[in-house]
Amino acid sequence: MFDASQEGGPPDLWIVDVASKRIVRLTAAAQAEVHPYWSPVGREIAYKSGGKIWAISLESGEARQLTRGDAFDMHTCWSPEGSTIAFTSDRRGNLDIWTVSAAEVCQETIEKRRPVCRLARPPVQRDR
């Protein structure tokens, strides 16, 4: 699985069928679709598109948007059992780690929660 541009357009998601050695295009959108991450069972792929988190079913080809709002969301990672997707977002002004249920669509309640983890920069040490 990888993201790549075709004919100078924005990147889309692609997978390689190892048995047939075919490259299959999964998405084709006007915005960049990047940072794909397989679900633990291998039936879905979470990814970033237009600054939001999406998941696509490999069986149906149906994509669903999991986050919304003005925040910039990216870098997905599935929980081991596949029920939750962690991602980074600037929705509170800092780049923090958030989670969203993999089963729901366009969750508005994320804004009312706190981030799972705050990403902090290490202190800068200056020579005196």
C-alpha positions as CSV (number, residue, x, y, z in Angstrom):
1,M,0.0,0.0,0.0
2,F,1.3,3.5,-0.9
3,D,0.2,7.0,-1.9
4,A,1.4,8.3,-5.2
5,S,0.5,11.0,-7.8
6,Q,-0.5,10.2,-11.3
7,E,-0.1,12.7,-14.2
8,G,0.9,15.4,-11.8
9,G,-2.3,15.3,-9.8
10,P,-2.7,15.0,-6.0
11,P,-1.6,11.7,-4.4
12,D,-4.1,8.9,-4.2
13,L,-4.0,5.5,-2.4
14,W,-2.9,2.4,-4.2
15,I,-2.3,-1.2,-3.2
16,V,-0.4,-4.0,-4.9
17,D,-2.1,-7.3,-5.4
18,V,0.8,-9.7,-4.7
19,A,-0.9,-12.7,-6.3
20,S,-1.7,-11.0,-9.6
21,K,1.1,-8.4,-9.4
22,R,-1.4,-5.8,-10.3
23,I,-1.4,-2.2,-8.9
24,V,-4.9,-1.2,-7.9
25,R,-5.9,2.4,-7.3
26,L,-8.2,2.8,-4.2
27,T,-9.0,6.5,-4.3
28,A,-9.2,9.3,-6.8
29,A,-10.1,12.7,-5.2
30,A,-9.3,16.3,-5.9
31,Q,-7.3,16.6,-2.7
32,A,-4.2,14.6,-1.6
33,E,-5.0,11.3,0.1
34,V,-2.0,10.2,2.1
35,H,-0.6,8.5,5.2
36,P,-2.4,5.2,4.7
37,Y,-2.5,2.7,7.6
38,W,-3.9,-0.9,7.5
39,S,-6.5,-2.0,10.0
40,P,-5.4,-4.9,12.2
41,V,-7.8,-7.3,10.4
42,G,-6.8,-6.0,7.0
43,R,-10.3,-5.0,5.8
44,E,-9.9,-1.2,6.0
45,I,-7.4,1.5,5.5
46,A,-7.4,4.7,7.5
47,Y,-5.8,7.8,5.8
48,K,-5.7,11.6,5.6
49,S,-7.6,13.4,2.9
50,G,-8.2,17.2,2.9
51,G,-6.9,17.5,6.4
52,K,-9.5,15.0,7.8
53,I,-9.3,11.3,8.8
54,W,-11.1,8.8,6.5
55,A,-11.4,5.0,6.4
56,I,-12.0,3.0,3.2
57,S,-13.4,-0.6,3.1
58,L,-11.4,-2.8,0.9
59,E,-14.4,-5.1,0.3
60,S,-16.9,-2.4,-0.8
61,G,-14.6,0.5,-1.8
62,E,-16.8,2.8,0.3
63,A,-14.9,5.6,2.1
64,R,-16.3,7.3,5.2
65,Q,-15.1,10.5,6.8
66,L,-14.3,10.1,10.5
67,T,-13.4,13.6,11.5
68,R,-14.6,17.1,10.7
69,G,-14.2,20.7,11.6
70,D,-11.5,23.4,11.1
71,A,-8.6,21.3,12.6
72,F,-5.9,19.7,10.5
73,D,-5.9,15.9,11.2
74,M,-3.2,13.5,10.1
75,H,-1.0,10.4,10.8
76,T,-3.4,7.6,11.6
77,C,-2.8,4.5,13.6
78,W,-5.3,1.7,14.5
79,S,-5.7,0.2,18.0
80,P,-4.7,-3.5,18.2
81,E,-8.3,-4.7,18.2
82,G,-9.3,-2.3,15.4
83,S,-12.1,-0.4,17.2
84,T,-10.2,3.0,17.6
85,I,-8.0,5.1,15.3
86,A,-5.5,7.4,16.9
87,F,-4.4,10.5,14.9
88,T,-2.5,13.8,15.4
89,S,-4.5,17.0,15.2
90,D,-4.1,20.8,15.8
91,R,-7.7,21.1,17.0
92,R,-6.7,22.7,20.3
93,G,-3.8,24.8,18.9
94,N,-1.1,22.3,19.6
95,L,-0.3,19.1,17.7
96,D,-1.8,16.5,20.0
97,I,-2.9,12.8,19.8
98,W,-6.6,12.2,19.6
99,T,-8.7,9.0,19.1
100,V,-11.9,8.4,17.2
101,S,-14.1,5.3,17.0
102,A,-13.5,3.4,13.8
103,A,-17.2,2.5,13.6
104,E,-18.7,6.0,13.6
105,V,-18.9,8.6,10.8
106,C,-18.0,12.3,11.2
107,Q,-17.8,12.5,14.9
108,E,-18.6,16.0,16.2
109,T,-18.0,15.0,19.9
110,I,-14.2,15.0,19.4
111,E,-14.2,18.8,20.0
112,K,-15.7,18.3,23.5
113,R,-13.0,15.9,24.6
114,R,-9.4,16.3,25.7
115,P,-6.5,14.9,23.7
116,V,-5.2,11.5,24.6
117,C,-1.6,12.9,24.7
118,R,-0.1,16.3,24.4
119,L,3.0,16.4,22.2
120,A,5.6,18.7,23.8
121,R,8.9,19.9,22.4
122,P,11.9,19.0,24.5
123,P,13.4,21.9,26.4
124,V,16.1,23.8,24.4
125,Q,19.4,23.9,26.2
126,R,21.5,26.9,25.3
127,D,25.2,27.2,25.8
128,R,26.1,30.1,28.1
